[in-house]
């Protein structure tokens, strides 16, 4: 590692080091012990690769230009101007921004005229600007005799190693221009195809022995002169020196200092916001409807994980959405921790206990939770229903739907939408062009596919409306879900707690219902149509669902009267009464199973029905019939015959056979890479730790000793208050702390943040950042 680069890093201010950590958070995970360790980590190939992937096209071009031809700033500016990078003023402004970005990320160091790339950057950029390998590398595996033949044919006799002589010859652009002037137009056309990349191609029998006098094709002309070199049995490469001459000294073609503009359809921003708010409201209701549906009829977990195709189809029909939208709703509900696998031995997808907390919150807060989960999720719901590389079906909720690049592409795509003019709905093509400029090293089909997924999903979840970024969507990316919820709240429709009951056994909801009424009505009626107003239809089976759930007919009618804007129609009252009279007349218990009824005539009717033959019924008494089938089978069979039985316990009490809700445990919170990067207070604490460790490293001093005296002790309330004040003022404190063995120790800390029962602080007595359990802190005192 270059000592000069380490010293340059050490000379940076704390603010500049914090900016470095914010732009390259992997450098402080874990926190290096000192600046030398930070410099060493910054120069590793993996860290440099990540940093270069974050550069836009112009900043990357500046780094590549420095890698190929280092020099003072005026020369760098002149080389960029030759590439048609815009006017002189545009290039100057863009160059200043690019160099500042490269310095912030520690990819260049020093200043003009000593500006140079950080250690390892040149190797990480290889090959730069799409150029091929140098001549020495192209002909590295050629026999010396074969290289000597090339030198003879191009009239370059001499002494020394043939490969060294060939490299020296091609290092002079004049020699390359002479050779290019001798080739045919067809051979020159072949070179022009390789000049701007890719710099390699496939040629049959590339290692053939060719003499200039016997060249029969344009490719043989080039091979004989060394303008092309064989790198494999069927591959050739254009040497870098030849490529530079063909490009006439310009490293990049059509280099623009500004990103491409976004094209699209202009929208009214207010209309876009309201459309997005409507989508957000609908998405929240779909998630709630999904959880309520699965709490009663939970789908099973596949043996390989995930959700079965038939269950996804059934869910899509119930939610009245396409299958891709159903898969997205299911995935985001799972990402937000509202559903998880649990239940039976084989496993079922059930709502979690966290769903009960989520559903009682305000709609805007519920949406913020879902949108934040989507923004940071590493899963790709758009892949559900597709096939993997082994032609295996990818089911929704399957573990194989995780993609490490999903969250990054999603965040970058949304950032492009935020950069558009308010009200502009950019086209997918212009968004992809902008992303290609902002991250030119991030190539591949997955980016196009994931970008299209993001645009489609953003519209469904309500981040965009009519293709334009909404104001609450901007707040989500700029400030987080709390700001987004505050921006969304005024746009949401007010839930209603009234429905219009009609004589045709339907109920019309004139707007979005409150959560409580919506859940109850979904149990008591079936949705007939959706839209601006939702139409529910009551039927014998839906009324039976309410009675099966433990409600009486009087409770059902009271609920209808309480939430109806009109009197309860007589037909609906008759329907409820008729179903209630027949409901529970038959009682099914365990014999294996039995039927009990106070009316012997009803049992006579059951025994006389030929459909009951399979139940193997036997009369034990005028009011009791026994069966060898299970109670569940007997109940289902009787219902299929048109009866309304209920289950009863051994004591004769009615057993509610349709529980209103089933739950499973919430999954443990999973760490995600936040869209906004590391938290500033954590970065500040990391930089303090690096500075302190570096000072100890340079002076060879031990970390600060603990103060003398008794371990601090104070009341819990005073301890919390003192720590909060130290965090606010940025001061040091002396704490007493019980270790895992219960031994009392003391530490000198610089507290950074306090959350979840833990204190994160820089420990001066250990010269490192640690997390301290608050319940183990015995007290706090000022540092004298």
Buried (B, 14 or more C-beta within 10 A) or exposed (E): BBEEBBEBBBEBEEEBBBBBBBBBBBBBEEBBBBBBBBBBBBBBEEBBEBBBEBBBBBBBBBBBBBBBEEBEBEBBBEBBBBBEBBEEEBBBBBBEBBBEBBBBBBBBBBEEEEBBBBBBBBEBBBBBBBBBBBBBBBBEEBEEEBBBBBBEBBEBEEEEEBBEBBBBBBEEBEBBEEBBEEBEEEBBEBBEEBBBBEBBBEBEEBBEEBEBEEBEBBBBBBBBBBBBBBBEEEBBBBBBBBBBBBBEEBBBEEBBBEBEEBEBEEBEBEEBBBBBBBBBBBBBBBBBBBBBBBBBEBBBBBEEBBBBBEBBEBBBEBBEBEBBBBBBBBBBBBBBBBBBBBBEEEBBBBBBBBBEEBBEBEBBBBBBBBBBBBBBBBBBBBBBBEEEEEEEBBBBBBEBBEBEBBBBBBBBBBBBBBBBEBBBBBBBEBBBBBBBBBBBEBEEEBBBBBBBBBBBBBBBBBBBBBBBBBBBBBBBBEEBBBBBBBBBBEBBEEBBEBBBBBEEBBBBBEEBBBBEBBBBBBBBBBBEEEEEEBBBBBBBEBBBBBBBBBBEBEEBBEBBEEBBEEEBBEBBBEBBEEBBEBBBBBBBBEBBBBBBBEEEEBBBBBBEBEEBEEBEBEBEEEBBBBBEBEBEBBBEBBBEBEBBBBBBEEEEEBBBBBEBBBBBEBBEEEEBEBBBEBBBBBBBBBBBBBBBBBBBBEEEEEBBEBBEEEBBEBEEEEBBEBBEEBBEEEEBBBBBBBEEEEEBBBBBBBBBBBEEEBBBBBBBBBBBBBEBEBEBBBBBBEBE
